[in-house]
Amino acid sequence: MLWLRQAAAGLRVLAALTVVLGLGYPLAVLGAGQLLMPGQANGSMVERDGEPVGSRLIGQPVEDPSYFHGRPSAAGEGYDPLSSGASNLAPTSPELLAAVEERRAAAAELNGVPPEAVPPDALTASGSGLDPHISPAYARLQADRVARERGMDPAAVAALVEEHVQGRGLGFLGEPAVNVLELNLALDEAAEAAGAGGAG
Amino acid sequence: MGQTLAGLAQIGLLLSLLAALYVPLGDYLARVYSGRRHLRVERLVYRFAGIDPDTEQTWTGYARAVLAFSAVSVLVLYGLQRLQHLLPLSLGLPPVAPDQAWNTAVSFVANTNWQSYSGESTMGHLVQAAGLAVQNFASAAVGMAVAVAVVRGISRRRTELLGNFWVDLVRGALRVLLPISFAAALLLLAGGVVQNLAAPVEVTTLTGGTQSIPGGPVASQEAIKELGTNGGGFYNANSAHPFENPNAFTNLLEILLILLIPVSLTRTYGTMLAAQGAGGHRHGTALLAAMGTIFLLSLAGVTAAEVSGHGAALQAAGGAMEGKETRFGEWASALFATATTSTSTGAVNSFHSSFTAFGGGLVMLNMLLGEVTPGGVGSGLYGMLVISMLAVFLGGLMVGRTPEYLGKKLGSREIRLIALYTLTTPALVLAGTAVALSVPGARESILNAGPHGLSEVLYAFGSAANNNGSAFAGLSANTPFYNTALGLAILLGRFLPMVLVLALAGALAGQRPAPATAGTLPTHRPLFVGMVVATVLIVTGLTFFPALALGPIAEGLA
C-alpha cells in the first residue's frame, strides 16, 4: 500500500512536471525563438534568388572541382543530415589509415600540390559528418584549383578565401575556420560579377 | 595568438566563469533546499498529487519515494515511445522497438542518456520534448534531491528525518533547473541552435543535389541536456552537430553548463553544514579541491594526447582530427571530452572512439573513477562524500582509531554501506564486460579489431554503470543483448548506490556528533584532500588496471 500510494503520487507529480517542463518550457523557448531570432531558430537557412540552398550551419556534399570542397563525411552517403555521425574508427585502424592515404593522394592530385601539403582536416571525417567548415589551410590549398577551373583570377579567389576566414571567438575560443557554403556562394557571386560564368 | 596560448585562455575563461558563479549559485541552492516557504505553483502540484509538503521522511520513506517516482517514470517513457505513431508531431516515425524503448526509458530516467538510437531517425518531436526532455529535468532533480538528503544526514543530529523527497524534487526542477535552462536556451538560440517543430525541409544544394534539413525543439533540450548532466543528443551526432553546438561560444557555454551545478554543489554542502553548526565552507572547499585536482590532471593528459596525435592513422593524417569538428579543433574537443566524462553527462562534441589511445583511455578512466570529479548533478557530491568517508576510514586504520567524519562515527554499519557502494559499479562494469565478451553474438557488435575492440565494450559498460552515456560509438549497441544488458547496468548502477547512500545518511543522521579531539583527522586540510585524491585513484586503479592494460594501454603502446 505504501508503495502504491507513492507510485500514485509519483505519477501525478510526473504529469505536472510534464505540463510545465515538457510542454510549457519548450513552447516558451519556441515562442521566444520564433519572435526574436527566427533566422537561427529555423536553421540559419541561406537563400539564393528566393530559393533556399541549404543551411549555413550544415555542410554540403560537393564534388564539382570548380567549388571549394568540404571535409570527408561519415554521415550516410556523405553530408546526410538525417544520419549525422562519425566514422568511430580507431586511431590505429588499418581502414582509417588506408582512407587517409587514399584521400591524401586524391587531394594532392586534384589540387596539383605535393601530398605533404594537404592538411589533416582534408583527410579526416568530422564528428557530425555535417561539418560546415574547413581549415583556412585547406581553403587556401584549393584556391588555385578553383580559380583555374573557373578561369578566374587566382588572386581574386585567394582574396575571397581570406575574407571568409573566421578567427577564433574573442581571439581564443575554438579554431579558425572557413564556412564552405558561404565561400562557394560568394565565389558564384564574384564569378557572375566578373562575367566569368558560373560552374559548368 | 598561437594554438596553445588560445587553448589555455579558453580553459582560463571557463574556470573564471565557474569561479564567479560558485558562491551565488551554491548559496542559492542551499536556500532552495532549506527554505520553508512554497511557491504557489508548487502548492498546486502538491495538492494535485496529494502530498503533504511539510512532513519529512525517514531514509526508507525517502528511498521508497525515489524508487516509486523513477519506476513510474520508466513506465511512462516506455509507453510514450511504444505509442509514438499515435502521438502528434511523430513525423511519421514508427513505434520504437521494445528492447530499444526499455533501454532508452531506463537510460533517461537514470540520468545516463546512453543512446542506442539515432535521434533524427527514431524519435518524434513530442517524445523528445514531453518524454525524454522531461526526464532530463526529473532525473537531474532526483540526483540533487538525494545529495541534499545525504547532506542533511551528515549535518543533522539525533533525528531520523532526511527531508521530503517530493519537495526536493519539485524545487530542484522548478527553482533551479528551469530558470537556468531557459536563460541558457535563449543564449544557445542566439548562437544558432534551432528551435522549431518542423519536419525535415528538403533543399536543392548549391551543386544541384538534395539535402533534408531536420528541425526540432533543440535549444530547449540542449540547455537541460548539459545543465542536468544528462547528455542525450537531439541528433545522433550530439553536440558535434552544428544545430546543437554551432560555434565556439555555444561550445564554451555548454561546457560551463555541464560543470556548473556539480561544482557549485560543494559550496551548497559547506553552506548547509554551516547552517547546522556541523562544519563550514572549508569542508566543501576540500571536496572541490580533490575534484578539481583530478579534473585538471585529466584535462592536461587528454589535451596533450590529442595535440600529440599519436596513432598510425592519425599520424598519417598529420593530426587527431578524425571525429572532431573544424570549429572546435583539438583543444576545445579535449576540454569538452574531459568535462563530459568527469561529470556523468556523456554529451560529446567529438567522437571518443577516434581519440588517440591515451586520450580515449583517459576519458574512459574519468568515468571509471566513479563520476566524482566533479560528477553528475547530485551524484557527484554524494559519491565524493562516500569516497571521503572511505578516506577517513583508511586513515583511521593507519592510526588505529575509530574513524569519524564531522563528528559522526563510521562504525561497522556505515563502513559496510560504504564498501557496498564502492563495489557496486565496478562489479557491474567488469561483470558486464566479461559477459558481453563471452557471448558469441554480442562480440559481433564490435567495430574495431584488437585492443580497441575490448575498449569499446569496456567503455560501454563503464559508461552505463556510471550513468555517463557517452560511447566508443563504433560498437553497434542497438541489439537485443546490448539494449537489455546495458539497460540493467544503468538501472542498477543508478539506484543501488542511491539506496545505499540514503541508508548511510539515515545511519549518520541518528548519531549525536562526538566532539573533535586532538586525535581527530581534520577533513578540510590539504593532507585530507591528498588522501581523498589518493583514495579515488587507488580504488579505481586497483579495480580497473588489468582491464585498462588490455584495452587502451595495449593500444597506445602498440
Interface residues (C-beta under 8 A of the other chain):
Chain A: L2 W3 Q6 A7 A8 A9 G10 L11 R12 V13 L14 A16 L17 T18 V20 L21 G22 L23 Y25 P26 A28 V29 L30 A32 G33 Q34 L36 M37 Q40 A41 N42 G43 S44 M45 E51 P52 V53 G54 S55 L57 I58 Q60 P61 V62 E63 D64 Y67 R71 A75 Y79 D80 P81 L82 S83 S84 G85 A86 S87 N88 L89 A90 P91 T92 S93 P94 L96 L97 V100 E101 R104 P119 P120 D121 L123 T124 A125 S126 G127 S128 G129 L130 D131 P132 H133 I134 S135 R168 G169 L170 G171 F172 L173 G174 E175 A177 L181 N184 L185 D188 A199
Chain B: M1 Q3 L5 A6 G7 A9 Q10 L13 V41 L44 V45 F48 A49 G50 I51 R64 A65 A68 F69 A71 V72 S73 V76 S118 E120 S121 A129 A130 G131 A133 V134 F137 A138 W166 L169 V170 A173 L174 L178 S181 F182 A185 L186 L189 A190 G191 G192 V193 V194 Q195 N196 L197 A198 P200 V201 V203 T204 T205 L206 T207 G209 Q211 S212 I213 P214 G215 P217 A219 S220 Q221 Y235 N236 A237 A240 H241 P242 F243 P246 N247 A248 F249 N251 L252 G309 H310 G311 A312 A313 L314 A316 A317 G318 G319 A320 M321 E322 G323 K324 E325 T326 R327 F328 G329 W331 A332 S333 V348 N349 S350 F351 S353 S354 F355 T356 A357 G360 L447 N448 G450 H452 F472 A473 G474 E555 A558
